[in-house]
């Protein structure tokens, strides 16, 4: 939590329990490795309810700079890990392969392999927000940490964490 630099990588395949184990396709693992080396928080993302393989050429990424008075978010499609200048992100500059986004995105943790509560609580929240309130601005994401018994949501580019506590969820009491 408390990250200032973010790398979001769209990946609709099966998410490993921990990104830092690099149990992903080589190009995705390389992006995650490069991000971690630079102190950037990597997250896997996918659209709510979609589990089909991506048809798009390249890798869709969003990069977020949640530092200072002017946080920003940018997106792009890159051919491979070498096409994303993560050092630019560290310097607070939008990488050349990305364009600035006008609106925030909302990441809802749905990472069941890391914590079953994330899926149980997060999936319905992500789907509801995507269907009713924020189409094209909501993403399911790999584990963000926070409260085990809450729906954890991150708003980027500001890096704001929100939690919706659910009484009795995942504790066997309700």
ChimeraX attribute file (.defattr): number of C-alpha atoms within 10 A of each C-alpha:
attribute: neighborCount
match mode: 1-to-1
recipient: residues
	/A:1	11
	/A:2	9
	/A:3	16
	/A:4	19
	/A:5	23
	/A:6	24
	/A:7	25
	/A:8	23
	/A:9	22
	/A:10	21
	/A:11	23
	/A:12	16
	/A:13	14
	/A:14	11
	/A:15	19
	/A:16	17
	/A:17	15
	/A:18	13
	/A:19	19
	/A:20	13
	/A:21	11
	/A:22	15
	/A:23	14
	/A:24	17
	/A:25	10
	/A:26	12
	/A:27	15
	/A:28	20
	/A:29	17
	/A:30	16
	/A:31	22
	/A:32	25
	/A:33	18
	/A:34	17
	/A:35	21
	/A:36	15
	/A:37	10
	/A:38	13
	/A:39	13
	/A:40	23
	/A:41	20
	/A:42	23
	/A:43	23
	/A:44	24
	/A:45	25
	/A:46	22
	/A:47	20
	/A:48	23
	/A:49	13
	/A:50	10
	/A:51	12
	/A:52	10
	/A:53	9
	/A:54	15
	/A:55	6
	/A:56	8
	/A:57	9
	/A:58	14
	/A:59	18
	/A:60	19
	/A:61	22
	/A:62	21
	/A:63	29
	/A:64	29
	/A:65	26
	/A:66	21
	/A:67	15
	/A:68	10
	/A:69	7
	/A:70	10
	/A:71	16
	/A:72	22
	/A:73	23
	/A:74	22
	/A:75	20
	/A:76	19
	/A:77	19
	/A:78	16
	/A:79	14
	/A:80	15
	/A:81	19
	/A:82	12
	/A:83	13
	/A:84	20
	/A:85	15
	/A:86	23
	/A:87	15
	/A:88	12
	/A:89	21
	/A:90	18
	/A:91	10
	/A:92	18
	/A:93	13
	/A:94	22
	/A:95	21
	/A:96	11
	/A:97	15
	/A:98	19
	/A:99	15
	/A:100	15
	/A:101	16
	/A:102	9
	/A:103	12
	/A:104	16
	/A:105	20
	/A:106	24
	/A:107	28
	/A:108	33
	/A:109	30
	/A:110	31
	/A:111	25
	/A:112	18
	/A:113	16
	/A:114	17
	/A:115	17
	/A:116	15
	/A:117	23
	/A:118	27
	/A:119	20
	/A:120	18
	/A:121	22
	/A:122	25
	/A:123	21
	/A:124	16
	/A:125	22
	/A:126	26
	/A:127	20
	/A:128	15
	/A:129	19
	/A:130	20
	/A:131	13
	/A:132	8
	/A:133	11
	/A:134	15
	/A:135	14
	/A:136	13
	/A:137	15
	/A:138	26
	/A:139	28
	/A:140	29
	/A:141	29
	/A:142	26
	/A:143	23
	/A:144	21
	/A:145	14
	/A:146	15
	/A:147	14
	/A:148	15
	/A:149	21
	/A:150	21
	/A:151	25
	/A:152	25
	/A:153	27
	/A:154	20
	/A:155	16
	/A:156	22
	/A:157	24
	/A:158	21
	/A:159	21
	/A:160	14
	/A:161	18
	/A:162	15
	/A:163	15
	/A:164	14
	/A:165	14
	/A:166	13
	/A:167	11
	/A:168	10
	/A:169	15
	/A:170	17
	/A:171	9
	/A:172	6
	/A:173	7
	/A:174	8
